Amino acid sequence: MRTYRLFSDSACDLPDDLAVKYDIRLIPFYVSFDQETYYRENIDISNEEFYSTLSKGKIFAKTSMPSVQDYINAFRPVLNEGEDILCLCLTRKFSGSYQSAVNAKHILEEQYPDSMIHIIDSIQATGGQGLLLLQLALMREAGLSADVAVELIDQIKAYARIMFTVDTLEYLSKGRRIGKVISLARDMLALKPLIQLKDGELIPYSNIRGRKKSLIKISEMVKEYFTETGENPSDYEFCIASASSDKDTLFLRQLVEEYTGQDMTNRIFQIGITIGTYTGPGAIGVCFVKKYNRI
């Protein structure tokens, strides 16, 4: 069986320690505050610097996807070493990153006809994408071939969900990502919108008044999913994706741990620049995907 390397764009928000542990290469998005100077996510600008800039006033960032050349530059050294590639990208409904990777694949396959390059649309973002990436890493550790891993991840991603809230819909609106969630925009004073990401679509759930109540409602949304589907939470991997305060993150983590019985110590994903551009400071949610060996 040919060996393969794992790649993703930086929208997966995978913590650095997990990327190192599982030897996963992240290809950065770009962000700009003036549409002239662009910074590479987690290379030229940190999450802390990004959110600090947003907090200084009515500043709205703009992201730019990795280019075809960015993907070629990342993939080529691996292909030169005789390894294959498996790359998981942000849902194509949010970005052209997936198409950039596909275009790079077509160019490189002509130059490396004996190599296999798999590009996968995660139909997810942030922690949902990151958890899918970790499932791919676990499949590789278990000795599964790239072909089998691709087949399984296509099944798993249909079960992936993010239940989340944002402080304001302003960032989603400015980034033209509001879609169906516009139905939540009425009477937004002091209300917190609750949203689900499913199959690459932002689906409105409801509004609720107050921050703590919104966090409790997120945990109830998770419970509702498992009640309605009959799925078992023990068959799933969970994480918290947060651009909120430590207090909020720890509170939601406790609720999820109490429900699932899972230790979430290493499952706190900070919402990074790519997704934070559209959710803004204060976004927080629960992400979960089905484990590959429970399909």
C-alpha positions as CSV (number, residue, x, y, z in Angstrom):
1,M,0.0,0.0,0.0
2,R,1.3,3.4,-1.0
3,T,1.8,5.9,1.9
4,Y,0.0,9.2,1.8
5,R,0.2,12.6,3.5
6,L,-2.7,14.6,4.9
7,F,-3.4,18.2,4.0
8,S,-6.1,20.7,4.7
9,D,-6.7,24.4,4.3
10,S,-6.5,26.5,7.5
11,A,-10.3,26.8,7.8
12,C,-10.2,23.5,9.8
13,D,-8.9,25.4,12.9
14,L,-6.9,22.3,13.9
15,P,-4.8,23.1,17.0
16,D,-1.1,23.1,16.4
17,D,-0.4,20.2,18.8
18,L,-2.8,17.9,16.9
19,A,-1.4,19.0,13.5
20,V,2.1,18.1,14.7
21,K,1.0,14.9,16.4
22,Y,-0.7,13.6,13.2
23,D,1.7,15.1,10.7
24,I,-1.0,17.2,9.0
25,R,0.0,20.1,6.8
26,L,-2.3,23.2,6.8
27,I,-2.4,25.5,3.8
28,P,-3.3,29.0,4.9
29,F,-6.0,31.3,3.8
30,Y,-5.3,35.0,3.5
31,V,-6.9,37.9,5.4
32,S,-6.9,41.7,4.8
33,F,-8.4,44.6,6.7
34,D,-7.9,47.1,3.9
35,Q,-8.1,44.8,0.8
36,E,-4.6,45.8,-0.1
37,T,-2.3,44.0,2.4
38,Y,-3.0,40.3,2.9
39,Y,-1.7,38.2,5.7
40,R,-1.4,34.4,5.8
41,E,-3.5,32.8,8.6
42,N,-1.4,31.6,11.5
43,I,1.8,32.6,9.7
44,D,1.8,36.4,9.2
45,I,-1.0,37.1,11.8
46,S,-2.2,35.2,14.8
47,N,-5.7,34.7,16.0
48,E,-5.1,37.0,18.9
49,E,-3.9,39.8,16.6
50,F,-6.9,39.3,14.3
51,Y,-9.5,39.5,17.0
52,S,-7.8,42.4,18.7
53,T,-8.0,44.3,15.4
54,L,-11.7,43.5,15.0
55,S,-12.4,44.7,18.5
56,K,-10.9,48.1,17.9
57,G,-14.0,49.3,16.0
58,K,-16.2,48.7,13.0
59,I,-13.5,46.8,11.1
60,F,-14.6,44.0,8.8
61,A,-11.9,41.7,7.3
62,K,-11.9,40.0,4.0
63,T,-10.4,36.6,3.3
64,S,-8.8,35.2,0.2
65,M,-8.5,31.5,-0.5
66,P,-5.2,29.6,-1.0
67,S,-4.2,29.9,-4.7
68,V,-3.7,27.0,-7.1
69,Q,0.1,27.7,-6.8
70,D,-0.1,27.6,-3.0
71,Y,-1.5,24.0,-3.3
72,I,1.1,23.1,-5.9
73,N,3.9,24.4,-3.7
74,A,2.6,22.3,-0.8
75,F,1.9,19.1,-2.7
76,R,5.0,18.9,-4.9
77,P,7.6,18.0,-2.3
78,V,5.4,15.1,-1.1
79,L,5.0,13.8,-4.6
80,N,8.7,14.1,-5.1
81,E,9.1,11.7,-2.2
82,G,6.8,9.2,-3.8
83,E,3.9,9.6,-1.4
84,D,0.3,10.2,-2.4
85,I,-1.9,13.1,-1.1
86,L,-5.2,13.4,0.6
87,C,-6.5,16.9,1.1
88,L,-9.7,17.9,3.0
89,C,-11.0,21.4,2.2
90,L,-13.5,23.9,3.5
91,T,-17.0,23.4,2.1
92,R,-17.1,24.7,-1.5
93,K,-20.3,26.6,-0.6
94,F,-18.2,29.0,1.5
95,S,-15.1,29.2,-0.5
96,G,-13.2,28.4,-3.7
97,S,-10.4,26.7,-1.8
98,Y,-11.6,23.2,-2.8
99,Q,-11.6,24.2,-6.5
100,S,-8.0,25.7,-6.1
101,A,-6.9,22.3,-4.8
102,V,-8.7,20.4,-7.6
103,N,-7.0,22.6,-10.2
104,A,-3.6,22.0,-8.6
105,K,-4.4,18.2,-8.6
106,H,-5.1,18.3,-12.4
107,I,-1.8,20.1,-13.1
108,L,0.3,17.9,-10.9
109,E,-1.2,14.6,-12.1
110,E,0.1,15.4,-15.5
111,Q,3.6,15.7,-14.0
112,Y,3.3,12.8,-11.6
113,P,1.1,10.2,-13.5
114,D,1.9,7.5,-11.0
115,S,0.8,9.5,-8.0
116,M,-2.7,9.8,-6.5
117,I,-4.1,13.1,-5.3
118,H,-7.4,13.0,-3.5
119,I,-9.3,16.3,-2.9
120,I,-12.3,16.1,-0.6
121,D,-15.0,18.7,0.0
122,S,-15.6,18.5,3.8
123,I,-19.0,20.2,3.5
124,Q,-18.0,21.5,6.9
125,A,-15.9,24.3,8.5
126,T,-13.8,25.1,11.6
127,G,-14.1,22.2,14.2
128,G,-16.4,20.1,12.1
129,Q,-13.8,20.1,9.3
130,G,-11.0,19.6,11.9
131,L,-12.7,16.5,13.4
132,L,-13.1,15.0,10.0
133,L,-9.4,15.6,9.4
134,L,-8.6,13.8,12.7
135,Q,-10.7,10.8,11.6
136,L,-8.6,10.6,8.4
137,A,-5.5,10.7,10.6
138,L,-6.8,7.8,12.7
139,M,-7.7,5.8,9.6
140,R,-4.1,6.3,8.3
141,E,-2.8,5.2,11.7
142,A,-5.0,2.1,11.5
143,G,-3.4,1.2,8.1
144,L,-6.3,2.0,5.9
145,S,-5.4,2.9,2.3
146,A,-6.2,6.4,0.9
147,D,-8.9,4.9,-1.3
148,V,-10.7,3.4,1.7
149,A,-10.2,6.5,3.8
150,V,-11.8,8.6,1.0
151,E,-14.8,6.2,0.8
152,L,-15.3,6.3,4.5
153,I,-14.9,10.0,5.0
154,D,-17.6,10.6,2.3
155,Q,-20.0,8.6,4.5
156,I,-18.9,10.2,7.7
157,K,-19.2,13.8,6.6
158,A,-23.0,13.3,6.1
159,Y,-23.2,12.9,9.9
160,A,-21.1,16.0,10.7
161,R,-22.8,18.9,12.4
162,I,-22.0,22.2,14.1
163,M,-24.5,23.8,16.6
164,F,-23.5,27.3,17.3
165,T,-24.3,30.9,18.2
166,V,-22.8,34.2,17.3
167,D,-23.0,37.5,19.2
168,T,-24.3,39.3,16.1
169,L,-25.3,38.4,12.5
170,E,-23.4,41.5,11.3
171,Y,-20.3,39.6,10.2
172,L,-22.2,36.9,8.4
173,S,-24.2,39.7,6.6
174,K,-21.1,41.7,5.6
175,G,-19.4,38.5,4.4
176,R,-22.6,37.5,2.4
177,R,-22.8,34.2,4.2
178,I,-26.1,34.9,5.9
179,G,-28.3,32.9,3.5
180,K,-31.3,31.3,5.2
181,V,-30.2,32.7,8.6
182,I,-31.7,36.1,7.5
183,S,-34.9,34.8,9.2
184,L,-33.2,35.2,12.5
185,A,-32.3,38.9,11.9
186,R,-35.6,40.4,13.1
187,D,-35.8,41.9,16.6
188,M,-32.2,41.1,17.3
189,L,-31.8,43.5,20.3
190,A,-30.1,41.4,23.1
191,L,-31.0,38.2,21.2
192,K,-28.5,35.5,20.4
193,P,-29.1,33.6,17.1
194,L,-28.7,29.8,17.1
195,I,-27.6,28.2,13.9
196,Q,-26.7,24.8,12.6
197,L,-24.1,23.9,9.9
198,K,-25.3,20.9,8.0
199,D,-24.2,19.8,4.5
200,G,-22.4,23.1,3.9
201,E,-25.6,25.1,4.7
202,L,-26.2,27.5,7.5
203,I,-29.6,26.6,8.9
204,P,-31.5,28.9,11.3
205,Y,-32.7,27.3,14.5
206,S,-34.0,30.1,16.8
207,N,-33.2,33.2,18.8
208,I,-32.8,33.3,22.5
209,R,-32.2,36.1,25.0
210,G,-29.0,36.1,27.0
211,R,-25.6,34.6,26.6
212,K,-25.8,31.8,29.2
213,K,-29.2,30.7,27.9
214,S,-27.8,30.5,24.4
215,L,-25.0,28.2,25.5
216,I,-27.4,25.9,27.3
217,K,-29.6,25.9,24.2
218,I,-26.6,24.8,22.1
219,S,-26.2,21.7,24.3
220,E,-30.0,21.1,24.0
221,M,-29.7,21.3,20.2
222,V,-27.0,18.6,20.4
223,K,-29.3,16.4,22.5
224,E,-32.1,16.9,20.1
225,Y,-30.0,15.7,17.2
226,F,-29.3,12.4,19.0
227,T,-32.9,12.0,20.2
228,E,-34.4,12.6,16.7
229,T,-31.9,10.5,14.8
230,G,-31.6,7.6,17.3
231,E,-27.8,7.9,17.0
232,N,-25.6,7.1,20.0
233,P,-23.3,9.9,21.2
234,S,-20.6,7.4,22.0
235,D,-20.3,6.7,18.3
236,Y,-19.2,10.3,17.7
237,E,-16.2,12.6,18.3
238,F,-16.9,16.1,19.8
239,C,-15.1,19.4,20.1
240,I,-15.8,22.9,21.1
241,A,-15.1,25.6,18.5
242,S,-14.8,29.0,20.2
243,A,-14.0,32.6,19.5
244,S,-15.5,33.5,22.9
245,S,-14.3,34.0,26.4
246,D,-12.6,31.2,28.5
247,K,-15.6,31.4,30.8
248,D,-18.1,30.6,28.0
249,T,-15.9,27.9,26.5
250,L,-15.4,26.1,29.8
251,F,-19.1,26.3,30.6
252,L,-20.1,24.8,27.2
253,R,-17.4,22.2,27.6
254,Q,-18.8,21.1,30.9
255,L,-22.3,20.7,29.4
256,V,-21.0,18.6,26.6
257,E,-18.8,16.5,28.9
258,E,-21.8,15.8,31.2
259,Y,-23.9,14.7,28.3
260,T,-21.4,12.6,26.3
261,G,-19.1,11.4,29.1
262,Q,-16.2,12.3,26.8
263,D,-13.1,14.2,28.1
264,M,-12.9,17.4,26.1
265,T,-9.5,18.5,27.4
266,N,-7.8,18.3,24.0
267,R,-10.9,19.1,22.0
268,I,-11.0,22.9,22.2
269,F,-10.6,24.4,18.8
270,Q,-10.1,28.2,18.6
271,I,-12.1,29.6,15.7
272,G,-9.5,31.0,13.4
273,I,-9.3,33.9,11.0
274,T,-11.0,32.3,8.0
275,I,-14.2,31.5,9.8
276,G,-13.9,34.3,12.4
277,T,-14.1,36.8,9.6
278,Y,-17.7,35.7,9.0
279,T,-18.8,34.8,12.5
280,G,-17.0,37.6,14.4
281,P,-15.8,37.7,18.0
282,G,-17.9,35.7,20.4
283,A,-18.9,32.8,18.2
284,I,-19.0,29.5,19.9
285,G,-20.4,26.0,19.2
286,V,-20.3,22.3,19.5
287,C,-19.0,20.3,16.5
288,F,-19.4,16.5,16.2
289,V,-18.7,13.8,13.6
290,K,-19.3,10.1,13.5
291,K,-16.2,7.9,14.2
292,Y,-15.0,6.1,11.1
293,N,-15.2,2.6,12.8
294,R,-18.8,3.2,13.8
295,I,-20.2,3.5,10.3
